[in-house]
Amino acid sequence: MLVSFGIRTSRRGRKVCRTSQSDTGVAPTPNALTAEDLAIEADRLAAAVREAGVLALSMFEKPLKNWTKGPGSSPVSEADIAADDLLRQRLIIPDSPIAWLSEESVDDPARLGARYVWIIDPIDGTRAFIGGLTDWAVSAALVADGRPIAACLYAPALDQFFTARVGGGATLNGARIAVSDGTDVQSARIAGPRQLLQRIAATTPALRIMPRGHSLALRLARVAQGVFDAAIAGGDSHDWDLAAADLLVHEAGGTLTPVEGGIVTYNRPVPRHGVLVAAGRDRHAALIKLVGDGRLASS
């Protein structure tokens, strides 16, 4: 019997991906999502992210339990877990080949064999959330073959909802956004880790250093929006910090790459990344050239 991949309709009337398995028990390799499938999944993603943002906002500036996790003592709150649970309930559908990777969920190695994966940060900028600051966001993307194809980033305390779909551009609250034009680095507005920016400023004293903020996803989204000319991510970012913002930057006419060039690949065994640079394509090339001697990569 041949392995097949198709679309079925869920009980809620949504079309979802389905795999079937051969009599030999060999796991199927899904075919690509059609344009219609991608539109459906992107709409589901947007609805789920908006709902998670509303939930998180309802818990914002309220007394909450919070704790730390991991070697870096990363903060977690009840709101992170609640938003993560909601997103998982809304996005995971039985028989779907789309796997799951979230900052606040136990990592399932089965994702490594999946062509498609949801990559989620239920609250990017938890320190800001706990501290009553507004620069936090729900960040979520659908990744195919290691690259994002649909993304939403929602900062409900700022009333900012970013969306992107591969080949379809990027929007903020429904209006198209674009990166800033030009190649100038000397007076560029740039945000990132202070030590990295000081290294650049040593040779470009007119550089305008912008607030880095608590949410890396929002920092990168400011490049897509044209508010920043460039942004840098330090050497300990993860898939869930980056995937949604990566697509926003690319669909707004920019690029996000490692400092040595190439592309950012998601859904690897270790979902961690080194130093990354985001900017409009022309300015990005100039910025990479400026730091090509390895000063950023070695910091």
Residue pairs with C-beta under 8 A, 6 or more apart in sequence:
1 22
1 23
2 22
3 19
3 20
3 21
3 22
3 26
3 28
3 29
4 19
4 20
4 28
5 17
5 18
5 19
5 20
5 28
5 29
5 30
5 31
5 97
6 17
6 18
6 20
7 15
7 16
7 17
7 18
7 34
7 37
8 15
8 16
8 18
8 95
9 15
9 16
10 16
10 93
14 40
14 44
14 93
15 36
15 37
15 40
16 40
16 93
16 95
16 96
17 30
17 33
17 37
17 95
17 96
17 97
17 98
17 116
18 95
18 96
18 97
19 28
19 30
19 95
19 97
20 28
21 27
21 28
22 28
27 113
29 115
30 97
30 115
30 116
32 144
33 41
33 116
33 144
33 149
38 142
38 149
38 150
38 165
38 166
39 165
41 98
41 142
41 150
42 142
42 150
42 163
42 165
44 90
44 91
45 91
45 118
45 140
45 141
45 142
45 150
45 151
45 152
46 152
46 163
47 90
48 86
48 87
48 90
48 91
48 140
49 87
49 138
49 140
49 152
49 153
49 154
49 161
50 152
50 154
50 161
51 86
51 90
52 83
52 86
52 87
52 90
52 122
52 138
52 140
52 154
53 83
53 137
53 138
53 154
53 155
53 156
53 161
54 156
55 79
55 82
55 83
55 86
56 79
56 82
56 83
56 122
56 123
56 129
56 136
56 138
56 156
57 156
57 157
59 77
59 78
59 79
59 82
60 79
60 129
60 132
60 156
60 157
61 132
64 77
64 78
64 79
64 130
65 77
65 78
66 75
66 76
66 77
66 78
66 126
66 130
67 75
67 76
68 74
68 75
68 76
69 76
72 236
74 126
75 126
75 127
75 130
76 104
76 126
77 123
77 126
77 129
77 130
79 122
79 123
79 129
80 103
80 104
80 122
80 123
80 126
80 129
81 104
81 122
82 122
83 122
83 123
83 138
84 102
84 103
84 104
84 105
84 120
84 122
87 102
87 118
87 120
87 122
87 138
87 140
88 100
88 102
88 105
88 120
91 98
91 100
91 118
91 140
92 98
92 100
92 118
97 114
97 115
97 116
98 114
98 116
98 117
98 118
98 142
99 108
99 110
99 111
99 114
99 116
99 117
99 118
99 267
100 108
100 111
100 117
100 118
100 120
101 107
101 111
101 117
101 118
101 119
101 120
101 239
101 240
101 267
101 271
102 118
102 119
102 120
102 121
102 122
102 240
103 120
103 121
103 122
103 238
103 240
104 120
104 122
105 120
111 117
111 267
112 267
112 268
112 269
114 267
115 144
115 145
116 142
116 143
116 144
117 142
117 143
117 266
117 267
118 140
118 141
118 142
118 143
119 140
119 141
119 142
119 143
119 148
119 239
119 240
119 243
119 244
119 266
119 267
120 139
120 140
120 240
121 138
121 139
121 140
121 217
121 240
121 241
122 138
123 129
123 136
123 137
123 138
124 136
124 137
124 138
124 139
124 215
124 216
124 217
124 218
124 240
124 241
125 133
125 135
125 136
125 137
125 213
125 214
125 215
125 216
125 217
125 218
126 136
127 214
128 134
128 135
128 136
128 213
128 214
128 215
129 136
133 214
134 155
134 157
134 158
135 155
135 158
135 213
135 214
135 215
135 218
136 155
136 157
136 214
136 215
136 218
137 153
137 154
137 155
137 160
137 215
137 217
137 218
137 221
138 152
138 153
138 154
138 156
139 152
139 153
139 215
139 217
139 240
139 241
139 243
139 244
139 245
140 151
140 152
140 153
140 244
141 148
141 149
141 150
141 151
141 152
141 243
141 244
141 246
141 247
142 148
142 149
142 150
142 151
143 149
143 239
143 243
143 266
143 267
146 265
146 266
146 267
146 268
147 166
147 263
147 265
147 266
148 164
148 166
148 243
148 244
148 246
148 247
148 266
149 165
149 166
149 247
150 164
150 165
150 166
150 247
151 162
151 163
151 164
151 165
151 243
151 244
151 245
151 246
151 247
151 248
152 161
152 162
152 163
152 244
153 161
153 162
153 163
153 217
153 218
153 221
153 244
153 245
153 248
154 160
154 161
154 162
155 161
155 215
155 218
159 173
160 172
160 173
161 172
161 173
162 170
162 171
162 172
162 177
162 221
162 224
162 225
162 244
162 248
163 170
163 171
164 170
164 171
164 224
164 244
164 247
164 248
164 250
164 251
164 252
165 247
165 251
166 247
166 251
167 251
168 251
169 176
169 251
169 252
170 176
170 177
170 178
170 224
170 247
170 248
170 249
170 251
170 252
171 177
172 225
177 224
177 225
177 226
177 248
177 252
178 224
178 226
178 252
178 253
179 223
179 224
179 226
179 249
179 252
179 253
179 254
179 279
179 280
179 281
180 226
180 228
180 229
180 280
180 283
181 280
181 282
182 229
182 280
182 282
182 283
183 282
183 283
183 285
183 286
184 229
184 283
184 286
185 204
185 207
185 230
185 283
185 286
185 287
185 290
186 204
186 206
186 207
187 206
187 207
187 208
188 207
188 208
188 229
188 230
188 279
188 283
188 287
189 208
189 210
189 227
189 228
189 229
189 230
190 197
190 200
190 207
190 208
190 209
190 210
190 228
190 229
190 230
190 231
190 232
191 197
191 209
191 210
191 211
191 212
191 213
191 219
191 222
191 228
191 230
191 231
191 232
192 212
192 219
192 231
192 232
192 233
192 234
193 212
193 232
193 234
194 209
194 212
195 299
196 232
196 234
196 275
196 296
196 299
197 207
197 209
197 232
199 291
199 295
199 296
199 299
200 207
200 290
200 291
200 295
200 296
201 207
201 209
203 290
204 290
210 222
210 228
212 219
213 219
216 233
216 237
216 241
216 242
216 245
217 241
217 242
217 244
217 245
218 245
219 228
219 231
219 233
219 245
220 231
220 233
220 242
220 245
220 246
220 248
220 249
220 256
220 278
221 245
221 248
221 249
222 228
222 231
223 229
223 230
223 231
223 249
223 252
223 254
223 278
223 279
223 280
224 245
224 248
224 249
224 251
224 252
224 254
225 252
226 252
229 279
229 280
229 283
230 277
230 278
230 279
230 283
230 284
230 287
231 277
231 278
231 279
232 275
232 276
232 277
232 278
232 296
233 241
233 242
233 273
233 275
233 276
233 277
233 278
234 275
235 273
235 274
235 275
236 272
237 272
237 273
237 276
238 271
238 272
238 273
239 266
239 267
239 268
239 271
239 273
240 271
242 256
242 264
242 266
242 273
242 276
243 266
245 256
245 278
246 256
246 264
249 255
249 256
249 278
250 256
253 280
253 281
254 278
254 279
254 280
254 281
254 284
255 278
255 279
255 280
255 281
255 284
256 264
256 276
256 277
256 278
257 263
257 264
257 276
257 277
257 284
257 288
258 264
258 273
258 274
258 275
258 276
258 277
259 274
259 275
259 276
259 277
259 288
259 291
259 296
259 297
260 297
261 288
264 273
264 276
274 297
275 296
275 297
275 299
277 284
277 287
277 288
277 291
277 296
278 284
279 287
291 297
